[in-house]
């Protein structure tokens, strides 16, 4: 296996893990009541579709498909907005070991790693396009 394939498979596994961890959250929110901000309901209504798209992107990345990379780009604002980060699992490790004070620094590290993942994805996408031309 070449390095690009290994990285894409790992990114796909991170997406599959994220989907598995939050699979029980795949449901539409109840219709908004009076006084609920409508755009908040719309954003929460998009969350199940985002979660389902994680499974699609996991498959696309593992198969080295260009649409899997493009779907990853589309997911970035939702990952940050919902704070469902590829490397968010690090909080599950550091907080029990280091205490609650480790949550914020670990979350910041997960956001930085998410940014690095985006940069690596862009570089891999450019190479994939160049190799297919």
Phi, psi and omega in degrees: 000136178277167185298319180300316181296319180298315180296316180295320177296319178297317177298320177297320178295322176298319178295318179296320177298315180298318177298313180298322181292326184247018183299329180289346179274004183279087174201148179284144178290158177297156179302144184293144174270171177299135180098346177277136180290125187297323183290332175295319178296319179297314180298317179291333177288335179281341184302315179299324179292323175298313181299318178293326180293338177297320177295321179294315180292325178301316178294314181298320179291318180296330180269004181057043180267141181297323180294333176293321177291317180296319178298325177298321177297317181296327183285339187306309180296329179287322177301314180288316182296319179271356184052044173251085189263147179303323183256016178296338179299342179299329178294330178291340181266312188284322184296314177296328181280320188250353179097172184297337179293345181276351185297307184297312178299324179292321178295320177296317178298321178295322177295319178296316178296325176297319176296319177295323177299319179297316179298314179297321179297318178298315180296318178294322179297316179299318179294320179298317178295317180295319181291330181278347181277000000 
